[in-house]
């Protein structure tokens, strides 16, 4: 069973549009991590959220973690073709276990 | 500054053959992980090693074994490959409990 659920599974947007990807856990997380994967390549770390209510931004990407530390969102403002790829959320559970969501495939049309 | 290095990059096996996927990190990180990635399934944890000398099962350990040879190296072995093990395998490492994972570039394995 997948402990982290992401939605939507795939997203196609026009360049310049905003978009949001969601990640939901059935259990409280000790940390929530966002990664990006370009097709056929490894995963690149984007951001880490640890405190309930925390919000972080890097360039045009903003990630938030809810107060209960079970839901996170990743928001991209004014999307560009360089944002295309697969976005995955990862969660840290007890015992050093690190799980990932199912991923969201993002296509940005120029 | 290589980070996490996986070998080989590609491999084709016949059903029943065995092989070992190698992973080495030069970041002096304590924990290492093996994942497999399949379409629509995200990344699934196979095995992990929280520190040198320890290994634990993840979500999908059946058909695999691991060895944490030393702090740098964490290998994944398929004793008798099956077509269901066709996948992209990723190794990752992290330095402390709540630090992010750093990934290798993956090994694409096909079992025919």
Backbone of each chain as ProteinMPNN parsed JSONL, in Angstrom:
{"seq_chain_A": "XXXXXXXXXXXXXXXXXXXXXXXXXXXXXXXXXXXXXXXXXXXXXXXXXXXXXXXXXXXXXXXXXXXXXXXXXXXXXXXXXXXXXXXXXXXXXXXXXXXXXXXXXXXXXX", "coords_chain_A": {"N_chain_A": [[0.842, -1.19, 0.0], [0.389, 2.275, -0.626], [1.833, 4.728, 1.273], [1.944, 7.431, 1.064], [-0.035, 9.612, -0.688], [-0.344, 11.149, -3.8], [-1.673, 13.91, -5.647], [-2.581, 15.813, -8.549], [-2.234, 12.787, -10.589], [-1.132, 13.309, -13.039], [-0.36, 16.258, -14.901], [-1.04, 18.787, -17.179], [-0.056, 21.826, -18.321], [-0.325, 25.188, -19.573], [2.403, 27.208, -20.492], [3.344, 29.663, -18.141], [1.138, 29.491, -16.538], [-0.197, 28.922, -13.205], [0.2, 26.252, -10.814], [-0.737, 23.491, -8.652], [0.384, 20.851, -6.62], [-0.517, 18.105, -4.65], [0.095, 16.326, -1.57], [-0.59, 13.679, 0.518], [-0.558, 12.145, 3.681], [-1.297, 9.204, 5.536], [-0.491, 9.045, 8.073], [1.12, 10.839, 10.741], [3.936, 12.733, 9.865], [7.49, 12.823, 10.29], [9.002, 14.421, 8.81], [8.717, 16.145, 5.709], [9.445, 15.879, 2.331], [10.272, 17.302, -0.793], [10.873, 16.329, -4.114], [12.287, 16.513, -7.411], [12.201, 14.939, -10.557], [13.753, 14.584, -13.56], [12.854, 13.22, -16.702], [14.043, 9.951, -17.027], [16.212, 10.362, -15.394], [18.007, 10.845, -12.227], [16.786, 11.702, -8.875], [16.232, 15.02, -7.747], [16.724, 16.964, -4.93], [14.372, 19.252, -3.627], [12.968, 20.744, -1.504], [12.59, 20.776, 2.102], [10.337, 20.167, 4.721], [9.557, 20.524, 8.084], [8.209, 21.411, 10.342], [4.908, 21.783, 11.646], [2.7, 23.763, 9.755], [4.673, 25.032, 8.415], [6.271, 26.874, 5.773], [7.996, 27.096, 2.719], [9.979, 28.681, 0.208], [11.441, 28.64, -3.029], [12.819, 30.222, -5.612], [10.412, 30.044, -8.01], [8.855, 28.213, -6.735], [6.824, 27.049, -4.136], [6.4, 25.446, -1.069], [4.241, 23.918, 1.308], [3.41, 22.796, 4.612], [0.894, 21.215, 6.467], [-0.704, 21.919, 9.689], [-1.067, 19.561, 11.123], [0.85, 17.978, 10.094], [0.392, 16.155, 8.021], [-0.389, 16.708, 5.484], [0.756, 18.153, 2.466], [1.521, 20.771, 0.151], [2.656, 21.674, -3.094], [3.427, 24.456, -4.858], [3.632, 25.986, -7.984], [4.496, 28.923, -9.488], [3.712, 30.81, -12.354], [4.509, 28.893, -14.485], [7.192, 27.261, -16.286], [8.767, 25.741, -19.167], [11.04, 24.475, -18.151], [10.24, 23.555, -15.721], [9.059, 21.134, -16.105], [8.62, 17.64, -15.494], [8.836, 14.899, -13.143], [7.302, 15.113, -10.06], [7.904, 14.302, -6.753], [6.776, 13.517, -3.499], [8.258, 12.897, -0.354], [8.378, 11.089, 2.69], [9.419, 11.011, 6.07], [9.476, 8.467, 8.357], [9.203, 6.724, 11.515], [12.117, 4.964, 12.704], [13.89, 5.52, 10.697], [12.835, 5.088, 8.194], [12.108, 5.922, 4.902], [9.719, 7.027, 2.834], [8.051, 7.292, -0.378], [5.711, 9.192, -2.372], [3.346, 8.502, -5.033], [3.968, 10.071, -7.183], [3.808, 12.908, -9.424], [3.311, 13.725, -12.686], [4.439, 16.338, -14.6], [3.734, 18.353, -17.337], [4.689, 21.05, -19.295], [3.434, 23.215, -21.569], [4.82, 25.057, -24.159]], "CA_chain_A": [[0.0, 0.0, 0.0], [1.154, 3.505, -0.733], [1.57, 5.511, 2.469], [1.813, 8.819, 0.657], [-0.825, 9.749, -1.9], [-0.183, 12.43, -4.485], [-2.653, 14.26, -6.672], [-3.05, 14.78, -9.465], [-1.188, 11.887, -11.089], [-0.46, 14.008, -14.119], [-0.805, 17.624, -15.06], [-0.556, 19.45, -18.387], [-0.405, 23.238, -18.192], [0.266, 26.122, -20.524], [3.461, 28.021, -19.904], [2.864, 30.891, -17.513], [0.061, 29.196, -15.592], [0.149, 28.425, -11.867], [-0.303, 24.911, -10.557], [-0.518, 22.964, -7.302], [0.455, 19.398, -6.444], [-0.795, 17.774, -3.257], [0.66, 15.097, -1.015], [-1.31, 13.373, 1.754], [-0.105, 10.968, 4.414], [-2.289, 8.662, 6.468], [0.088, 9.133, 9.418], [1.947, 12.03, 10.979], [5.297, 12.603, 9.354], [8.558, 13.516, 11.003], [9.538, 15.37, 7.846], [8.135, 16.007, 4.371], [10.485, 16.295, 1.398], [9.853, 17.361, -2.192], [11.917, 16.039, -5.087], [11.936, 16.586, -8.825], [12.933, 13.987, -11.386], [13.617, 14.747, -15.01], [12.625, 11.899, -17.286], [15.231, 9.146, -17.257], [17.333, 10.771, -14.55], [17.834, 10.66, -10.795], [15.946, 12.666, -8.168], [16.891, 16.211, -7.228], [16.056, 17.48, -3.738], [13.881, 20.622, -3.75], [12.723, 21.387, -0.216], [12.258, 19.941, 3.243], [9.461, 20.821, 5.69], [9.55, 19.703, 9.293], [7.301, 21.904, 11.39], [3.528, 22.025, 11.249], [2.442, 25.132, 9.345], [5.865, 25.593, 7.772], [6.19, 27.196, 4.347], [9.301, 27.467, 2.162], [9.961, 29.043, -1.206], [12.707, 28.71, -3.768], [12.502, 30.747, -6.941], [8.962, 30.14, -8.219], [8.228, 27.043, -6.132], [6.502, 27.205, -2.723], [5.87, 24.238, -0.449], [3.646, 24.14, 2.624], [3.057, 21.601, 5.393], [-0.209, 21.606, 7.345], [-0.408, 21.902, 11.126], [-1.023, 18.185, 11.611], [1.986, 17.33, 9.422], [-0.075, 15.03, 7.221], [-0.674, 17.152, 4.124], [1.654, 19.178, 1.945], [1.247, 21.197, -1.216], [3.755, 22.292, -3.831], [2.812, 25.403, -5.785], [4.549, 26.595, -8.945], [3.957, 30.163, -10.031], [4.184, 31.16, -13.707], [5.285, 27.71, -14.905], [8.073, 27.326, -17.454], [9.119, 24.388, -19.648], [12.078, 23.882, -17.294], [9.597, 22.935, -14.558], [8.52, 19.829, -16.486], [9.265, 16.479, -14.898], [8.011, 14.186, -12.158], [7.475, 15.631, -8.7], [7.598, 13.282, -5.742], [6.914, 13.87, -2.091], [8.822, 11.817, 0.45], [8.095, 11.268, 4.104], [10.262, 10.299, 7.021], [8.734, 7.83, 9.442], [10.089, 6.228, 12.573], [13.068, 3.936, 12.303], [14.685, 5.962, 9.545], [12.218, 4.674, 6.942], [11.838, 7.074, 4.048], [8.804, 6.574, 1.799], [7.699, 8.268, -1.404], [4.402, 9.14, -2.988], [3.239, 7.894, -6.362], [4.522, 10.977, -8.174], [2.963, 13.711, -10.319], [4.014, 14.036, -13.926], [4.086, 17.684, -15.045], [4.108, 18.777, -18.685], [4.432, 22.473, -19.51], [3.382, 23.458, -23.02], [5.287, 26.426, -24.452]], "C_chain_A": [[0.879, 1.242, 0.0], [0.822, 4.37, 0.467], [1.394, 6.987, 2.169], [1.058, 8.863, -0.666], [-0.609, 11.132, -2.5], [-1.315, 12.643, -5.462], [-2.304, 15.622, -7.253], [-1.906, 13.853, -9.876], [-0.423, 12.527, -12.226], [-1.13, 15.351, -14.34], [-0.198, 18.177, -16.354], [-1.01, 20.899, -18.306], [0.272, 24.041, -19.288], [1.344, 26.912, -19.793], [2.885, 29.313, -19.33], [1.755, 30.667, -16.496], [0.62, 28.737, -14.251], [-0.402, 27.024, -11.692], [0.041, 24.474, -9.14], [-0.545, 21.444, -7.325], [0.28, 19.107, -4.959], [-0.229, 16.427, -2.841], [0.0, 14.86, 0.342], [-0.781, 12.087, 2.374], [-1.199, 10.501, 5.364], [-1.796, 8.769, 7.91], [0.923, 10.393, 9.536], [3.375, 11.757, 10.552], [6.294, 13.344, 10.232], [9.223, 14.548, 10.1], [8.889, 15.107, 6.502], [9.122, 16.634, 3.39], [9.916, 16.297, -0.012], [11.067, 17.178, -3.088], [11.362, 16.246, -6.49], [12.812, 15.608, -9.59], [12.686, 14.327, -12.854], [13.569, 13.344, -15.608], [13.933, 11.18, -17.574], [16.417, 9.492, -16.37], [17.032, 10.495, -13.083], [16.991, 11.769, -10.177], [16.78, 13.814, -7.615], [16.068, 16.729, -6.053], [15.648, 18.943, -3.953], [13.807, 21.309, -2.388], [12.343, 20.381, 0.849], [11.412, 20.76, 4.214], [9.388, 19.926, 6.916], [8.532, 20.139, 10.332], [5.906, 22.085, 10.831], [3.316, 23.492, 10.914], [3.608, 25.777, 8.597], [5.638, 25.828, 6.284], [7.582, 27.621, 3.881], [9.145, 27.781, 0.684], [11.361, 29.032, -1.777], [12.367, 29.056, -5.198], [10.977, 30.746, -7.075], [8.202, 28.968, -7.596], [8.054, 27.275, -4.635], [5.911, 25.905, -2.207], [5.36, 24.564, 0.943], [3.353, 22.797, 3.288], [1.963, 22.003, 6.37], [0.169, 21.408, 8.81], [-0.277, 20.483, 11.683], [0.139, 17.385, 11.023], [1.561, 16.063, 8.694], [-0.377, 15.42, 5.788], [0.303, 18.241, 3.716], [1.223, 19.537, 0.539], [2.501, 21.829, -1.797], [3.122, 23.168, -4.901], [3.887, 25.998, -6.681], [3.844, 27.8, -9.558], [4.558, 30.426, -11.406], [5.083, 30.067, -14.263], [6.064, 27.947, -16.195], [8.366, 25.902, -17.922], [10.173, 23.703, -18.783], [11.496, 23.247, -16.03], [9.076, 21.524, -14.862], [9.325, 18.695, -15.868], [8.29, 15.778, -13.979], [8.334, 14.744, -10.779], [7.039, 14.56, -7.713], [7.73, 13.866, -4.349], [7.445, 12.645, -1.351], [8.591, 12.125, 1.918], [8.985, 10.417, 4.974], [9.397, 9.758, 8.138], [9.725, 7.342, 10.494], [11.021, 5.15, 12.034], [13.846, 4.266, 11.055], [14.11, 5.516, 8.205], [11.759, 5.9, 6.153], [10.997, 6.59, 2.875], [8.463, 7.693, 0.84], [6.263, 8.093, -1.861], [4.488, 8.566, -4.389], [3.763, 8.796, -7.471], [3.468, 11.705, -8.981], [3.789, 14.093, -11.527], [3.527, 15.39, -14.445], [4.625, 17.946, -16.452], [3.749, 20.245, -18.823], [4.532, 22.757, -21.005], [3.807, 24.884, -23.311], [4.227, 27.25, -25.186]], "O_chain_A": [[1.975, 1.245, 0.56], [-0.341, 4.718, 0.673], [0.762, 7.711, 2.939], [1.46, 8.23, -1.642], [-0.679, 12.147, -1.807], [-1.852, 11.695, -6.035], [-1.792, 16.49, -6.546], [-0.747, 14.108, -9.549], [0.783, 12.322, -12.37], [-2.3, 15.551, -14.013], [1.003, 18.049, -16.592], [-2.207, 21.175, -18.23], [1.29, 23.639, -19.849], [1.2, 27.239, -18.615], [2.05, 29.968, -19.953], [1.464, 31.546, -15.685], [1.742, 28.237, -14.161], [-1.371, 26.649, -12.352], [0.962, 24.994, -8.51], [-1.394, 20.834, -7.974], [0.862, 19.786, -4.113], [-0.093, 15.511, -3.653], [0.025, 15.731, 1.211], [-0.583, 11.082, 1.692], [-1.935, 11.312, 5.926], [-2.571, 8.606, 8.853], [1.377, 10.944, 8.533], [3.944, 10.703, 10.835], [5.97, 14.365, 10.838], [9.924, 15.441, 10.576], [8.547, 13.967, 6.189], [9.577, 17.762, 3.582], [9.164, 15.396, -0.384], [12.127, 17.766, -2.871], [10.156, 16.169, -6.728], [14.003, 15.465, -9.313], [11.545, 14.351, -13.317], [14.169, 12.408, -15.082], [14.813, 11.702, -18.259], [17.513, 8.97, -16.572], [15.967, 9.987, -12.733], [16.534, 12.671, -10.879], [17.876, 13.615, -7.09], [14.856, 16.91, -6.169], [16.449, 19.766, -4.396], [14.48, 22.309, -2.141], [11.847, 19.292, 0.559], [11.732, 21.915, 4.497], [9.181, 18.717, 6.803], [8.049, 19.321, 11.115], [5.736, 22.491, 9.681], [3.699, 24.37, 11.687], [3.528, 26.938, 8.196], [4.912, 25.085, 5.624], [8.262, 28.4, 4.549], [8.29, 27.218, 0.0], [12.333, 29.37, -1.102], [11.715, 28.288, -5.905], [10.311, 31.417, -6.287], [7.028, 28.76, -7.901], [9.0, 27.649, -3.942], [5.024, 25.327, -2.835], [5.948, 25.368, 1.666], [3.084, 21.8, 2.619], [2.085, 23.03, 7.037], [1.202, 20.821, 9.134], [0.514, 20.231, 12.592], [0.376, 16.243, 11.418], [2.249, 15.043, 8.731], [-0.6, 14.546, 4.951], [0.636, 19.129, 4.501], [0.638, 18.724, -0.175], [3.3, 22.438, -1.085], [2.371, 22.683, -5.747], [4.924, 26.457, -6.202], [2.734, 27.69, -10.078], [5.765, 30.283, -11.602], [6.274, 30.284, -14.484], [5.656, 28.718, -17.064], [8.226, 24.956, -17.146], [10.194, 22.475, -18.693], [12.182, 22.487, -15.346], [8.692, 20.802, -13.942], [10.546, 18.777, -15.737], [7.084, 16.02, -14.021], [9.498, 14.833, -10.388], [5.954, 13.99, -7.825], [8.665, 14.61, -4.054], [7.118, 11.507, -1.688], [8.608, 13.284, 2.332], [9.271, 9.26, 4.664], [8.668, 10.507, 8.789], [10.934, 7.531, 10.363], [10.73, 4.51, 11.023], [14.407, 3.373, 10.42], [14.805, 5.556, 7.19], [11.105, 6.793, 6.69], [11.478, 5.841, 2.024], [8.562, 8.874, 1.172], [5.678, 7.015, -1.758], [5.561, 8.194, -4.864], [3.98, 8.331, -8.59], [2.371, 11.191, -9.199], [4.845, 14.713, -11.4], [2.335, 15.565, -14.701], [5.816, 17.782, -16.716], [2.629, 20.645, -18.504], [5.579, 22.562, -21.621], [3.224, 25.826, -22.774], [4.461, 28.416, -25.503]]}, "seq_chain_B": "XXXXXXXXXXXXXXXXXXXXXXXXXXXXXXXXXXXXXXXXXXXXXXXXXXXXXXXXXXXXXXXXXXXXXXXXXXXXXXXXXXXXXXXXXXXXXXXXXXXXXXXXXXXXXXXX", "coords_chain_B": {"N_chain_B": [[33.683, 15.415, -7.123], [31.661, 13.055, -6.562], [29.344, 12.103, -5.209], [26.667, 10.006, -4.982], [27.224, 6.951, -6.42], [26.196, 4.652, -8.825], [26.48, 1.385, -10.131], [25.887, -1.291, -12.48], [24.874, 1.018, -15.149], [22.992, 0.116, -16.924], [21.412, -3.064, -17.377], [20.803, -6.303, -18.611], [19.153, -9.237, -17.859], [18.645, -12.791, -17.817], [15.82, -14.745, -16.88], [16.211, -16.21, -13.711], [18.942, -15.797, -13.526], [21.63, -14.364, -11.577], [22.631, -11.309, -9.962], [24.527, -8.456, -8.801], [23.842, -5.236, -7.739], [25.697, -2.334, -7.491], [26.483, 0.229, -5.122], [27.934, 3.229, -4.146], [29.001, 5.79, -1.919], [30.481, 8.988, -1.465], [30.21, 10.808, 0.529], [30.332, 10.46, 3.19], [28.038, 9.706, 4.526], [25.623, 8.389, 6.86], [23.321, 6.745, 6.531], [21.876, 4.524, 4.137], [20.0, 3.645, 1.182], [17.892, 1.504, -0.817], [15.829, 1.69, -3.628], [13.101, 0.847, -5.818], [11.751, 1.846, -8.938], [8.772, 1.972, -10.61], [6.487, 2.363, -13.343], [3.8, 4.495, -12.528], [3.903, 3.761, -9.88], [5.528, 5.179, -8.249], [8.317, 5.563, -6.04], [9.498, 2.721, -4.429], [10.472, 1.399, -1.35], [13.058, -0.866, -0.888], [15.177, -2.05, 0.71], [16.935, -0.764, 3.553], [19.71, 0.832, 5.221], [20.374, 1.954, 8.233], [22.674, 2.6, 9.55], [26.194, 1.829, 9.444], [26.659, -1.641, 9.428], [24.059, -2.355, 10.001], [20.957, -3.492, 8.642], [17.692, -3.2, 7.198], [14.384, -4.319, 6.321], [12.317, -2.933, 3.741], [9.393, -1.821, 2.036], [9.128, -3.669, -0.103], [10.819, -6.19, 0.016], [11.094, -8.829, -0.851], [12.821, -11.303, -2.71], [15.183, -10.024, -2.879], [18.473, -9.276, -1.562], [20.678, -7.563, 0.7], [23.819, -5.912, 1.339], [25.686, -4.135, 3.617], [28.591, -3.155, 3.123], [30.596, -1.515, 4.085], [30.965, 1.801, 5.42], [30.754, 3.301, 3.118], [29.671, 1.718, 1.064], [26.856, -0.008, -0.313], [25.255, -2.745, -1.279], [22.987, -4.356, -3.571], [21.461, -7.411, -4.061], [20.244, -9.703, -6.437], [19.207, -12.858, -6.304], [17.968, -14.797, -7.887], [16.827, -13.802, -10.648], [13.68, -12.411, -11.686], [11.083, -11.72, -14.122], [9.353, -9.841, -12.965], [11.002, -8.224, -11.568], [12.033, -6.42, -13.263], [12.89, -3.129, -13.635], [13.65, 0.272, -12.609], [16.338, 0.925, -10.591], [17.204, 2.684, -7.699], [19.724, 4.05, -5.672], [20.296, 5.632, -2.546], [21.518, 8.085, -0.195], [21.84, 9.424, 3.131], [22.772, 11.891, 5.579], [22.031, 12.359, 8.298], [19.338, 11.847, 10.687], [17.037, 13.493, 9.942], [17.82, 14.651, 7.585], [17.915, 15.375, 4.011], [17.553, 12.888, 1.358], [20.139, 11.868, -0.869], [20.466, 11.065, -4.197], [21.592, 8.428, -6.425], [22.138, 7.972, -10.0], [20.684, 5.878, -10.945], [19.934, 2.445, -11.927], [19.04, 0.734, -14.735], [17.242, -2.085, -15.072], [16.521, -4.973, -16.882], [14.687, -7.915, -17.025], [14.438, -10.831, -18.756]], "CA_chain_B": [[32.636, 15.27, -6.114], [30.746, 12.164, -7.266], [28.081, 11.923, -4.5], [26.248, 8.608, -4.94], [27.532, 6.332, -7.7], [25.609, 3.342, -9.014], [26.926, 0.608, -11.289], [26.017, -0.645, -13.782], [23.772, 1.909, -15.52], [22.008, -0.728, -17.606], [21.699, -4.49, -17.291], [19.77, -7.225, -19.064], [19.348, -10.569, -17.295], [17.636, -13.805, -18.128], [15.157, -15.28, -15.683], [17.002, -17.162, -12.967], [20.31, -15.343, -13.337], [21.834, -13.527, -10.388], [23.526, -10.171, -10.151], [24.618, -7.507, -7.691], [23.894, -3.815, -8.068], [26.625, -1.693, -6.58], [26.24, 1.629, -4.775], [28.973, 3.785, -3.289], [28.856, 7.229, -1.688], [31.705, 9.588, -0.946], [29.777, 11.941, 1.348], [30.44, 10.054, 4.595], [26.686, 9.637, 5.08], [25.403, 7.209, 7.69], [22.229, 5.875, 6.086], [21.782, 4.258, 2.698], [18.697, 3.092, 0.816], [17.644, 1.002, -2.168], [14.445, 1.808, -4.086], [12.803, 0.536, -7.2], [10.754, 2.758, -9.497], [7.976, 1.393, -11.675], [5.48, 3.333, -13.816], [2.577, 4.609, -11.744], [4.068, 3.254, -8.506], [6.463, 6.003, -7.488], [9.512, 4.855, -5.555], [9.189, 1.805, -3.333], [11.66, 1.084, -0.571], [13.373, -2.307, -0.871], [15.931, -2.243, 1.938], [17.729, 0.374, 3.941], [20.72, 0.621, 6.251], [20.404, 3.197, 9.014], [24.079, 2.878, 9.863], [27.085, 0.725, 9.081], [26.445, -2.832, 10.23], [22.624, -2.668, 10.164], [20.099, -3.426, 7.459], [16.293, -3.471, 7.512], [13.502, -4.447, 5.165], [11.374, -1.871, 3.429], [8.069, -2.259, 1.589], [9.14, -4.749, -1.1], [12.127, -6.836, 0.106], [11.138, -10.215, -1.345], [13.605, -11.533, -3.917], [16.4, -9.209, -2.8], [19.298, -9.242, -0.365], [21.567, -6.415, 0.704], [25.019, -5.954, 2.178], [26.349, -2.844, 3.896], [29.963, -3.653, 3.185], [31.29, -0.553, 4.932], [30.143, 3.009, 5.461], [30.62, 3.847, 1.771], [29.082, 0.849, 0.046], [25.615, -0.717, 0.021], [24.948, -3.462, -2.513], [21.686, -5.03, -3.672], [21.664, -8.645, -4.826], [19.124, -10.501, -6.915], [19.742, -14.221, -6.362], [17.348, -15.505, -9.005], [16.023, -12.715, -11.213], [12.371, -12.703, -12.268], [10.606, -10.591, -14.941], [8.718, -8.831, -12.113], [12.058, -7.363, -11.036], [12.363, -5.416, -14.272], [12.596, -1.854, -12.989], [14.791, 1.167, -12.432], [16.748, 0.845, -9.186], [17.918, 3.862, -7.213], [20.376, 4.032, -4.375], [20.319, 6.969, -1.961], [22.218, 8.179, 1.085], [21.62, 10.663, 3.881], [23.779, 12.033, 6.623], [21.487, 12.235, 9.643], [17.963, 11.378, 10.731], [16.054, 14.275, 9.186], [18.406, 15.319, 6.413], [17.344, 14.821, 2.775], [18.253, 11.831, 0.643], [20.857, 12.194, -2.095], [20.277, 9.903, -5.056], [22.389, 8.094, -7.595], [21.437, 8.156, -11.276], [19.829, 4.734, -11.234], [20.309, 1.303, -12.774], [17.863, 0.225, -15.455], [17.379, -3.539, -15.161], [15.486, -5.709, -17.614], [14.773, -9.37, -16.86], [13.645, -11.435, -19.849]], "C_chain_B": [[31.523, 14.41, -6.692], [29.399, 12.042, -6.551], [27.775, 10.452, -4.352], [26.438, 8.022, -6.336], [26.961, 4.928, -7.766], [26.211, 2.676, -10.25], [26.234, -0.742, -11.296], [24.87, 0.331, -14.024], [22.638, 1.124, -16.17], [22.416, -2.189, -17.44], [20.507, -5.268, -17.823], [20.114, -8.606, -18.524], [18.307, -11.518, -17.855], [17.049, -14.308, -16.815], [16.033, -16.349, -15.036], [18.448, -16.751, -12.75], [20.402, -14.487, -12.078], [22.729, -12.356, -10.752], [23.505, -9.284, -8.913], [24.711, -6.099, -8.241], [24.753, -3.132, -7.008], [26.243, -0.227, -6.345], [27.346, 2.088, -3.84], [28.749, 5.281, -3.137], [30.136, 7.757, -1.041], [31.403, 10.784, -0.051], [29.865, 11.649, 2.842], [29.071, 10.023, 5.288], [26.475, 8.326, 5.824], [24.41, 6.225, 7.095], [22.217, 5.732, 4.578], [20.525, 3.461, 2.395], [18.729, 2.524, -0.602], [16.147, 1.103, -2.458], [14.328, 1.213, -5.482], [11.694, 1.477, -7.666], [10.084, 2.102, -10.69], [6.91, 2.388, -12.083], [4.225, 3.318, -12.953], [2.703, 4.205, -10.293], [4.969, 4.151, -7.665], [7.711, 5.217, -7.143], [9.109, 3.973, -4.389], [10.484, 1.342, -2.674], [11.869, -0.428, -0.506], [14.038, -2.663, 0.458], [16.597, -0.923, 2.286], [18.706, -0.028, 5.044], [20.864, 1.934, 7.009], [21.829, 3.583, 9.381], [24.896, 1.655, 9.482], [26.828, -0.455, 10.016], [24.998, -3.208, 10.442], [21.924, -2.595, 8.823], [18.684, -3.783, 7.883], [15.475, -3.549, 6.244], [12.63, -3.221, 5.006], [10.036, -2.465, 3.015], [8.109, -3.521, 0.745], [10.464, -5.514, -1.084], [12.235, -8.215, -0.549], [11.894, -10.33, -2.658], [14.919, -10.772, -3.936], [17.156, -9.478, -1.498], [20.219, -8.045, -0.456], [22.765, -6.681, 1.595], [25.525, -4.542, 2.36], [27.799, -3.205, 4.168], [30.823, -2.799, 4.105], [30.46, 0.721, 4.898], [29.856, 3.534, 4.05], [29.706, 3.035, 0.865], [27.88, 0.055, 0.546], [25.163, -1.42, -1.257], [23.601, -4.177, -2.411], [21.859, -6.253, -4.562], [20.326, -9.287, -5.18], [19.665, -11.916, -7.107], [19.227, -14.989, -7.569], [16.35, -14.544, -9.649], [14.728, -13.227, -11.84], [11.922, -11.507, -13.1], [9.956, -9.481, -14.103], [9.74, -7.878, -11.484], [12.616, -6.392, -12.086], [11.931, -4.061, -13.734], [13.809, -0.942, -13.106], [15.096, 1.199, -10.938], [17.575, 2.081, -8.817], [18.504, 3.592, -5.838], [20.407, 5.468, -3.856], [21.045, 6.917, -0.628], [21.814, 9.464, 1.792], [22.482, 10.669, 5.119], [23.223, 11.812, 8.027], [19.992, 11.986, 9.55], [17.03, 12.181, 9.83], [16.672, 15.08, 8.054], [17.85, 14.675, 5.147], [18.2, 13.687, 2.207], [18.965, 12.411, -0.577], [20.887, 10.933, -2.944], [21.38, 9.709, -6.076], [21.54, 8.249, -8.838], [20.634, 6.943, -11.711], [20.477, 3.663, -12.084], [19.035, 0.784, -13.416], [18.064, -1.26, -15.715], [16.201, -4.134, -15.91], [15.74, -7.2, -17.428], [13.857, -10.015, -17.887], [13.314, -12.893, -19.57]], "O_chain_B": [[30.555, 14.932, -7.246], [28.381, 11.888, -7.226], [28.51, 9.72, -3.689], [25.885, 8.529, -7.312], [27.203, 4.108, -6.881], [26.424, 3.319, -11.277], [26.004, -1.307, -10.227], [23.982, 0.454, -13.181], [21.464, 1.442, -15.98], [23.601, -2.514, -17.372], [19.355, -4.945, -17.532], [21.231, -9.091, -18.707], [17.237, -11.106, -18.304], [17.71, -14.294, -15.776], [16.528, -17.261, -15.699], [19.118, -17.3, -11.876], [19.405, -13.962, -11.583], [23.484, -12.407, -11.723], [22.59, -9.352, -8.092], [25.545, -5.803, -9.096], [24.565, -3.321, -5.806], [25.752, 0.458, -7.243], [27.658, 1.415, -2.858], [28.361, 5.962, -4.086], [30.772, 7.101, -0.216], [32.241, 11.671, 0.109], [29.512, 12.494, 3.664], [28.967, 10.281, 6.487], [27.055, 7.296, 5.481], [24.624, 5.013, 7.144], [22.504, 6.675, 3.84], [20.04, 2.7, 3.233], [19.477, 2.987, -1.463], [15.312, 0.671, -1.664], [15.307, 1.092, -6.218], [10.815, 1.855, -6.891], [10.743, 1.724, -11.659], [6.465, 3.183, -11.256], [3.659, 2.259, -12.68], [1.733, 4.289, -9.54], [5.149, 3.894, -6.475], [8.109, 4.311, -7.876], [8.448, 4.434, -3.46], [11.445, 0.953, -3.338], [10.97, -1.173, -0.117], [13.523, -3.475, 1.227], [16.799, -0.07, 1.422], [18.558, -1.06, 5.699], [21.41, 2.906, 6.487], [22.145, 4.766, 9.507], [24.35, 0.581, 9.23], [26.784, -0.296, 11.236], [24.715, -4.267, 11.004], [22.243, -1.757, 7.979], [18.487, -4.57, 8.808], [15.809, -2.94, 5.228], [12.254, -2.562, 5.976], [9.596, -3.476, 3.562], [7.22, -4.364, 0.858], [11.179, -5.492, -2.086], [13.339, -8.712, -0.774], [11.655, -9.572, -3.597], [15.682, -10.865, -4.897], [16.571, -9.852, -0.482], [20.513, -7.56, -1.549], [22.739, -7.541, 2.475], [25.767, -3.828, 1.387], [28.179, -3.519, 5.296], [31.681, -3.317, 4.82], [29.342, 0.705, 4.383], [28.814, 4.15, 3.823], [29.039, 3.594, -0.006], [27.877, -0.476, 1.657], [24.738, -0.766, -2.21], [23.147, -4.547, -1.328], [22.347, -6.144, -5.687], [19.419, -9.397, -4.355], [20.498, -12.143, -7.985], [19.97, -15.743, -8.198], [15.186, -14.477, -9.253], [14.679, -14.304, -12.434], [12.335, -10.381, -12.819], [10.001, -8.312, -14.486], [9.368, -6.843, -10.931], [13.555, -5.643, -11.817], [10.761, -3.856, -13.413], [14.853, -1.331, -13.63], [14.215, 1.468, -10.122], [18.507, 2.464, -9.523], [17.87, 2.993, -4.969], [20.531, 6.411, -4.638], [21.174, 5.859, -0.011], [21.488, 10.464, 1.151], [22.872, 9.626, 5.642], [23.858, 11.158, 8.853], [19.44, 11.921, 8.452], [16.301, 11.596, 9.029], [16.104, 16.081, 7.617], [17.363, 13.546, 5.197], [19.382, 13.545, 2.522], [18.461, 13.324, -1.231], [21.283, 9.866, -2.475], [22.014, 10.661, -6.533], [20.366, 8.611, -8.756], [19.97, 6.982, -12.747], [21.416, 3.91, -12.841], [18.073, 0.439, -12.73], [18.944, -1.651, -16.481], [15.041, -3.842, -15.616], [16.85, -7.688, -17.642], [12.649, -9.779, -17.891], [12.658, -13.544, -20.383]]}, "name": "protein", "num_of_chains": 2, "seq": "XXXXXXXXXXXXXXXXXXXXXXXXXXXXXXXXXXXXXXXXXXXXXXXXXXXXXXXXXXXXXXXXXXXXXXXXXXXXXXXXXXXXXXXXXXXXXXXXXXXXXXXXXXXXXXXXXXXXXXXXXXXXXXXXXXXXXXXXXXXXXXXXXXXXXXXXXXXXXXXXXXXXXXXXXXXXXXXXXXXXXXXXXXXXXXXXXXXXXXXXXXXXXXXXXXXXXXXXXXXXXX"}
